[in-house]
Amino acid sequence: MEAPGVGGGNAENFTFQARALLDQVAWVAESLPACVTFADALRTMEIIQASSPQYGS
């Protein structure tokens, strides 16, 4: 998800997730880390919301 202060856009994030999935399916020894949990993503969005002036903080 694109948000202020986040370095990657939708295309970059999709590419990373696709690569991580394929690494896990192929049992690659040094694969990319798995995707974060929902709780991790929620905490990240709360931090972005709290620090972004467009959300009134």
C-alpha positions in Angstrom: 0.0 0.0 0.0 1.4 3.4 -0.9 1.6 5.9 1.9 3.6 9.0 2.8 7.1 8.1 3.9 7.0 4.5 2.5 9.8 3.9 0.0 8.0 1.3 -2.2 4.9 1.4 -4.3 2.4 -1.2 -5.3 4.6 -2.7 -8.1 7.7 -3.1 -5.9 5.7 -4.7 -3.0 3.9 -7.1 -5.4 7.2 -8.1 -6.9 8.7 -8.7 -3.5 5.7 -10.8 -2.4 5.7 -12.9 -5.6 9.4 -13.6 -5.2 9.0 -14.6 -1.5 6.2 -16.9 -2.4 8.1 -18.6 -5.3 11.1 -19.0 -3.0 9.0 -20.8 -0.4 7.3 -23.0 -3.0 10.6 -23.9 -4.5 12.2 -24.5 -1.1 15.0 -22.1 -1.8 17.5 -22.2 1.1 18.2 -18.5 1.2 14.8 -17.1 0.4 13.4 -13.7 1.1 11.7 -13.3 4.5 8.0 -14.2 4.6 5.4 -11.4 4.5 4.6 -9.7 7.7 1.5 -10.5 9.8 -1.7 -8.5 9.8 -0.7 -7.1 13.2 2.6 -5.9 11.9 0.9 -4.2 9.0 -1.7 -2.6 11.2 0.9 -1.2 13.5 2.8 0.3 10.6 -0.4 1.9 9.3 -1.1 3.4 12.8 2.4 4.9 12.8 2.0 6.4 9.3 -1.5 7.8 10.3 -0.1 9.3 13.5 2.8 11.0 11.7 1.0 12.2 8.6 -0.4 15.8 8.7 -3.2 14.9 6.3 -4.8 12.8 9.0 -5.0 15.6 11.5 -2.2 14.6 13.9 
